[in-house]
Amino acid sequence: MLGKNDDFGRVFATIGQIGLIMLFVKSGILPFLQKAIATIGQKTFTNNVMQTLITSTLFMGFGFGLYGKLQRYELYHIVVGIWFVQLILSPLWLHFFRFGPLEWA
């Protein structure tokens, strides 16, 4: 169980992560990646539902039932895989359409 000091440290870790993201955005490096990330933001609702469907299928009993069976490093592989798919699909979709499919609703 986490103590109060652990929760307090998470605040500073989160602030540091936000700072790194802001430095990346302001730096102008890797503009193709910044544009791909921006398209994910433009399709936020669609991408959130997609993440929910993917992870529910992987971890819940009606899917593969992997809840509690993977190590932390294995979960990072899943996160990176989902992000990789979304970094590819979001710009492709927005090349042809103005909004994501669920944003139209």
Residue pairs with C-beta under 8 A, 6 or more apart in sequence:
24 30
24 34
25 34
28 34
33 87
35 91
36 87
36 88
36 90
36 91
37 87
39 90
39 91
39 93
39 94
40 47
40 86
40 87
40 90
42 90
42 94
42 99
42 100
43 90
43 93
43 94
43 99
43 100
43 103
44 100
44 103
45 100
45 102
45 103
46 100
46 101
46 102
46 103
47 86
47 90
47 100
49 102
50 82
50 86
51 82
51 86
54 82
55 78
55 82
56 62
56 63
57 63
57 64
58 64
58 66
58 78
59 65
59 66
59 67
60 67
70 78
90 100
93 100
93 101
94 100
